[in-house]
Amino acid sequence: MARNKMLRFTTLEQEYPTKRPAEMRREDFDEIYTAFEPAKASDQASRCEQCGIPFCQIHCPLGNNIPDWLMLTANGRLEEAYAVSSATNNMPEICGRICPQDRLCEGSCVLEQSRHRAVTIGSVEKYITDTAWAEGWVQPKTPAAENGFSVGIIGGGPAGMAAAEQLRAKGYAVHVYDRHDRIGGLLIYGIPGFKLEKYVVERRVKLLQDAGVVFHPNTDVGKTISFADLRAKHDAILVATGVYKARMLSCPGAGLTGVHKALTYLTASNRVGMGDTVADYESGILDAKDKHVVVIGGGDTAMDCVRTAIRQGAKSVKCVYRRDRENMPGSQREVANAVEEGVEFVWMAAPEALLGDADNKVTAVRAIKMHLGVADSSGRQSPQPIEGSQFTMEADLVIEALGFEPEDLPVYFAEPDLAVTRWGTVKTDHKTLMTSIPGVFAAGDIMRGASLVVWAVKDGRDAAERIDQYVTAKAAADKSAPAM
Ligand code: FAD
């Protein structure tokens, strides 16, 4: 591979890996970006300015040492690039695919800020790790010795997986319990294949299994097994259950047939993609084919729903959001992809009522136009309805993608001592990451609210460190306690 000098942004234009044409993308659920050619990855990495204060690294939740692995990639030293990149991240190829880089590393890149356009950090990160997998450099982190302690992790999403890998490497017996039949959390059942193909997640799960992590799928803690029983089995517990209670529409008609929660819809589509038979998909209930689809919401989940509906062969797909494009929570890159694929965005509008026929089946959405009013306490301008601006959109399938809240875990776990915040997320001590119950920790969305994969990985890694400190200190204290 070519050896490149750095700072080549002066002569090399920013280039992302080629995107497959939209007409082709609409026909399948495969990832939309092709892989970088080796020379292209090296060239693009060499655009990095190697600035003294790397804002890309500062704005990465994991503090990834991006300038170093860009420099190593530019010089063809890919195995070392992988070593540096994987030192701070348990799933770099997953972050490379689905992190909103435009809001994190690439958005903070000095080249972006100085209008030279950012280094394509996410694509290089994906390239490095996909190469590492192909070359056999990704190996299970088996411990040098067992330490005799065990940790139970509730939830096999990115937070649980990252914690599991870190703890196993330290010699813990690690057991991951998940209510689903497959491990991966939202990486498997939420995020569609066109952003993250499932083999990418499955090989990570296998890697953990090969390291000795024991998975217990189909185990709903609070139902299949009690939280108290689990605590009795392990030296520490990590709660990494994510947030799954969907926010619902409250307008008239919200209960009509044909109105579905985003995750119900996406899970069915992901299951079908993995070869499962889903009755509600087979019957057409959760299949957008030949339907007029209206998705309500403006986050990542809404973007995934509209693009799934396009691939299922919907007649029309509209995304209704009450703010404008600049003020939406979803990634701008995903909006651009959705537009290319044929999604129509109805900005600055909110549903007023869902209209139905005699059989109570949804037929249309009546919406009202909005304008942005004064900023609220969070600094965001709050949308206000424009009187008399109502309009209707035809709809046979309406998907609610309004965000998620935590389940009532103290009730679900029959553990009233588990303290939660006013948002229902599990309360942890900022320093120890321990909950109100000794030996019980929390990480990921259930601790911080609906967020990003990269934050879940960060929380999982941090929790693993704190669990190790707690178990080690407790064992030392127990040993030195006077015999009764
Ligand atoms: P999860 O991934 O939710 O995993 C939690 C796991 O806990 C699940 O497997 C669940 O089955 C299990 N569980 C829950 N309760 C129990 C119980 N009682 N007993 C046993 N197991 C239990 N983030 C990005 O960075 N980029 C994206 O492009 C992106 N797209 C998204 C698209 C969608 C549709 C959604 C919904 C989210 C998206 N996110 C994205 C957010 C990201 O997926 C989450 O922030 C991340 O998965 C949180 O990780 P987690 O491990 O905390 O929880």
Residues whose N, C-alpha, C, O or C-beta is under 5 A from the ligand:
A	BS01	FAD	I98 C99 I154 G155 G156 G157 P158 A159 G160 Y177 D178 R179 H180 G184 G185 L186 L187 G190 I191 T219 D220 V221 G222 A240 T241 G242 V243 D300 T301 D304 A443 G444 D445 I446 S451 L452 V453 V454 A456
